[in-house]
Amino acid sequence: MGDFSAPASHWQEPVRPCQAQRSVRRGSVPEALQPGRELSWRGNTCHNRMAMKRHAGLIPLSHDHHDGLVIAQRLLQGASKSPQVSWPSRPQEQRDRVLDFYRDHLRHHFAAEEEIVFPLARRHLAAESELVGRLEQEHRQLRRGLEEMKEQTSGLGPALKQWAGLLRDHIRSEERELFQLMQSHVPEDELAACRGQVEALYARRGRSQESCPL
């Protein structure tokens, strides 16, 4: 794998939506993406008073991003901050957890973005084609990295950290750049329709609508 990792920043593992966040799950933005905690609703939009807003049509994807950031953090730190979570210390077992996460959740998330979100962004954000192209390329890098690690026996620990660094930075780019631009430029009806389209795609592909067990 190429050297696409970034230095791991010191941030605490976010609370899973199935725990303390469930009370605001309808519109909460993942805590790992937000410095603030105070949320309120106006119409279809969830507002974080200290940071970003996330439109309801994009909320399922933001919840997926939360799960991806949890995985990335554990790989970068080599452990889980949550005492309720058993995270393996051996790189081979960590890789197996990541492969399961990709099979059951992440690959469907990528498909939703590639079939629904990215085409929508290209229609309404012509000036941002480079950003969308970069995000698509990062999907390919993430897939390729997992394929390479399947049979890897040496240097697996550093490879996992590289992969985690790319996943973390990719998610932050989508949340902080792409989704913000879409909320400013994509018509309300098309943005609102995203949620149903994503959920329908997950149903067709047999992906569970429940939060993934991390």
SULCOR-V121714 format. One record per residue. N is the residue number from 1. RES is the residue in three letters. SS is DSSP state (H for helix, E for strand, - for the rest). D_CENTER is the distance of its C-alpha to the mean C-alpha in Angstrom with 1 decimal. Layout:
n=N res=RES ss=SS d_center=D_CENTER
n=N res=RES ss=SS d_center=D_CENTER
This chain:
n=1 res=MET ss=- d_center=20.6
n=2 res=GLY ss=- d_center=21.0
n=3 res=ASP ss=- d_center=20.7
n=4 res=PHE ss=- d_center=17.4
n=5 res=SER ss=- d_center=16.4
n=6 res=ALA ss=- d_center=16.7
n=7 res=PRO ss=- d_center=18.6
n=8 res=ALA ss=- d_center=16.7
n=9 res=SER ss=- d_center=17.1
n=10 res=HIS ss=- d_center=18.5
n=11 res=TRP ss=- d_center=16.2
n=12 res=GLN ss=- d_center=16.4
n=13 res=GLU ss=- d_center=14.2
n=14 res=PRO ss=- d_center=12.9
n=15 res=VAL ss=- d_center=14.7
n=16 res=ARG ss=- d_center=13.3
n=17 res=PRO ss=- d_center=13.5
n=18 res=CYS ss=- d_center=16.3
n=19 res=GLN ss=- d_center=18.2
n=20 res=ALA ss=H d_center=19.1
n=21 res=GLN ss=H d_center=16.4
n=22 res=ARG ss=H d_center=17.7
n=23 res=SER ss=H d_center=20.4
n=24 res=VAL ss=H d_center=18.2
n=25 res=ARG ss=- d_center=15.5
n=26 res=ARG ss=- d_center=16.8
n=27 res=GLY ss=- d_center=15.5
n=28 res=SER ss=- d_center=14.0
n=29 res=VAL ss=- d_center=11.3
n=30 res=PRO ss=- d_center=9.3
n=31 res=GLU ss=H d_center=12.0
n=32 res=ALA ss=H d_center=10.3
n=33 res=LEU ss=H d_center=9.9
n=34 res=GLN ss=- d_center=13.4
n=35 res=PRO ss=- d_center=16.8
n=36 res=GLY ss=- d_center=18.5
n=37 res=ARG ss=- d_center=19.0
n=38 res=GLU ss=- d_center=21.4
n=39 res=LEU ss=E d_center=20.1
n=40 res=SER ss=E d_center=22.3
n=41 res=TRP ss=E d_center=22.4
n=42 res=ARG ss=E d_center=24.4
n=43 res=GLY ss=- d_center=24.4
n=44 res=ASN ss=- d_center=21.0
n=45 res=THR ss=E d_center=19.3
n=46 res=CYS ss=E d_center=17.9
n=47 res=HIS ss=E d_center=19.2
n=48 res=ASN ss=E d_center=18.4
n=49 res=ARG ss=- d_center=21.8
n=50 res=MET ss=- d_center=20.9
n=51 res=ALA ss=- d_center=18.0
n=52 res=MET ss=- d_center=15.9
n=53 res=LYS ss=E d_center=16.3
n=54 res=ARG ss=E d_center=13.9
n=55 res=HIS ss=E d_center=15.7
n=56 res=ALA ss=H d_center=15.9
n=57 res=GLY ss=H d_center=15.2
n=58 res=LEU ss=H d_center=11.6
n=59 res=ILE ss=H d_center=11.0
n=60 res=PRO ss=H d_center=9.9
n=61 res=LEU ss=H d_center=6.9
n=62 res=SER ss=H d_center=6.3
n=63 res=HIS ss=H d_center=7.1
n=64 res=ASP ss=H d_center=4.8
n=65 res=HIS ss=H d_center=2.1
n=66 res=HIS ss=H d_center=5.5
n=67 res=ASP ss=H d_center=6.2
n=68 res=GLY ss=H d_center=4.5
n=69 res=LEU ss=H d_center=6.2
n=70 res=VAL ss=H d_center=9.1
n=71 res=ILE ss=H d_center=9.6
n=72 res=ALA ss=H d_center=9.6
n=73 res=GLN ss=H d_center=12.0
n=74 res=ARG ss=H d_center=14.2
n=75 res=LEU ss=H d_center=14.7
n=76 res=LEU ss=H d_center=15.5
n=77 res=GLN ss=H d_center=17.9
n=78 res=GLY ss=- d_center=19.1
n=79 res=ALA ss=- d_center=19.2
n=80 res=SER ss=- d_center=17.8
n=81 res=LYS ss=- d_center=19.0
n=82 res=SER ss=- d_center=19.4
n=83 res=PRO ss=- d_center=22.9
n=84 res=GLN ss=- d_center=21.9
n=85 res=VAL ss=- d_center=19.6
n=86 res=SER ss=- d_center=21.2
n=87 res=TRP ss=- d_center=19.3
n=88 res=PRO ss=- d_center=21.5
n=89 res=SER ss=- d_center=23.0
n=90 res=ARG ss=- d_center=24.0
n=91 res=PRO ss=H d_center=21.8
n=92 res=GLN ss=H d_center=22.7
n=93 res=GLU ss=H d_center=21.5
n=94 res=GLN ss=H d_center=18.2
n=95 res=ARG ss=H d_center=17.8
n=96 res=ASP ss=H d_center=18.8
n=97 res=ARG ss=H d_center=16.2
n=98 res=VAL ss=H d_center=13.4
n=99 res=LEU ss=H d_center=15.3
n=100 res=ASP ss=H d_center=15.4
n=101 res=PHE ss=H d_center=11.7
n=102 res=TYR ss=H d_center=11.4
n=103 res=ARG ss=H d_center=14.5
n=104 res=ASP ss=H d_center=13.8
n=105 res=HIS ss=H d_center=10.2
n=106 res=LEU ss=H d_center=8.1
n=107 res=ARG ss=H d_center=11.1
n=108 res=HIS ss=H d_center=11.4
n=109 res=HIS ss=H d_center=8.1
n=110 res=PHE ss=H d_center=9.3
n=111 res=ALA ss=H d_center=12.6
n=112 res=ALA ss=H d_center=11.8
n=113 res=GLU ss=H d_center=10.6
n=114 res=GLU ss=H d_center=13.6
n=115 res=GLU ss=H d_center=16.1
n=116 res=ILE ss=H d_center=15.4
n=117 res=VAL ss=H d_center=13.4
n=118 res=PHE ss=H d_center=14.6
n=119 res=PRO ss=H d_center=18.2
n=120 res=LEU ss=H d_center=18.2
n=121 res=ALA ss=H d_center=17.3
n=122 res=ARG ss=H d_center=20.0
n=123 res=ARG ss=H d_center=22.5
n=124 res=HIS ss=H d_center=22.2
n=125 res=LEU ss=- d_center=21.1
n=126 res=ALA ss=H d_center=23.6
n=127 res=ALA ss=H d_center=23.8
n=128 res=GLU ss=H d_center=20.1
n=129 res=SER ss=H d_center=20.4
n=130 res=GLU ss=H d_center=19.9
n=131 res=LEU ss=H d_center=16.5
n=132 res=VAL ss=H d_center=15.4
n=133 res=GLY ss=H d_center=17.3
n=134 res=ARG ss=H d_center=15.6
n=135 res=LEU ss=H d_center=12.1
n=136 res=GLU ss=H d_center=13.8
n=137 res=GLN ss=H d_center=15.5
n=138 res=GLU ss=H d_center=12.5
n=139 res=HIS ss=H d_center=11.4
n=140 res=ARG ss=H d_center=15.0
n=141 res=GLN ss=H d_center=15.0
n=142 res=LEU ss=H d_center=12.3
n=143 res=ARG ss=H d_center=14.2
n=144 res=ARG ss=H d_center=17.4
n=145 res=GLY ss=H d_center=16.6
n=146 res=LEU ss=H d_center=16.1
n=147 res=GLU ss=H d_center=19.3
n=148 res=GLU ss=H d_center=21.1
n=149 res=MET ss=H d_center=20.3
n=150 res=LYS ss=H d_center=21.5
n=151 res=GLU ss=- d_center=25.1
n=152 res=GLN ss=- d_center=24.8
n=153 res=THR ss=- d_center=27.2
n=154 res=SER ss=- d_center=27.7
n=155 res=GLY ss=- d_center=25.4
n=156 res=LEU ss=H d_center=22.5
n=157 res=GLY ss=H d_center=21.5
n=158 res=PRO ss=H d_center=21.2
n=159 res=ALA ss=H d_center=19.4
n=160 res=LEU ss=H d_center=16.7
n=161 res=LYS ss=H d_center=16.3
n=162 res=GLN ss=H d_center=16.3
n=163 res=TRP ss=H d_center=13.5
n=164 res=ALA ss=H d_center=11.5
n=165 res=GLY ss=H d_center=12.4
n=166 res=LEU ss=H d_center=11.3
n=167 res=LEU ss=H d_center=7.7
n=168 res=ARG ss=H d_center=7.8
n=169 res=ASP ss=H d_center=9.7
n=170 res=HIS ss=H d_center=8.0
n=171 res=ILE ss=H d_center=4.9
n=172 res=ARG ss=H d_center=8.0
n=173 res=SER ss=H d_center=10.0
n=174 res=GLU ss=H d_center=8.3
n=175 res=GLU ss=H d_center=8.5
n=176 res=ARG ss=H d_center=11.8
n=177 res=GLU ss=H d_center=13.4
n=178 res=LEU ss=H d_center=12.6
n=179 res=PHE ss=H d_center=11.9
n=180 res=GLN ss=H d_center=14.8
n=181 res=LEU ss=H d_center=17.1
n=182 res=MET ss=H d_center=16.5
n=183 res=GLN ss=H d_center=17.5
n=184 res=SER ss=H d_center=20.5
n=185 res=HIS ss=H d_center=21.7
n=186 res=VAL ss=- d_center=20.7
n=187 res=PRO ss=- d_center=23.4
n=188 res=GLU ss=H d_center=22.7
n=189 res=ASP ss=H d_center=23.6
n=190 res=GLU ss=H d_center=21.3
n=191 res=LEU ss=H d_center=18.3
n=192 res=ALA ss=H d_center=19.3
n=193 res=ALA ss=H d_center=19.7
n=194 res=CYS ss=H d_center=16.0
n=195 res=ARG ss=H d_center=15.3
n=196 res=GLY ss=H d_center=18.2
n=197 res=GLN ss=H d_center=17.5
n=198 res=VAL ss=H d_center=14.0
n=199 res=GLU ss=H d_center=15.6
n=200 res=ALA ss=H d_center=18.6
n=201 res=LEU ss=H d_center=16.7
n=202 res=TYR ss=H d_center=15.1
n=203 res=ALA ss=H d_center=18.7
n=204 res=ARG ss=H d_center=20.3
n=205 res=ARG ss=H d_center=18.2
n=206 res=GLY ss=- d_center=18.9
n=207 res=ARG ss=- d_center=15.5
n=208 res=SER ss=- d_center=16.0
n=209 res=GLN ss=- d_center=15.1
n=210 res=GLU ss=- d_center=15.1
n=211 res=SER ss=- d_center=12.5
n=212 res=CYS ss=- d_center=12.1
n=213 res=PRO ss=- d_center=14.8
n=214 res=LEU ss=- d_center=13.5
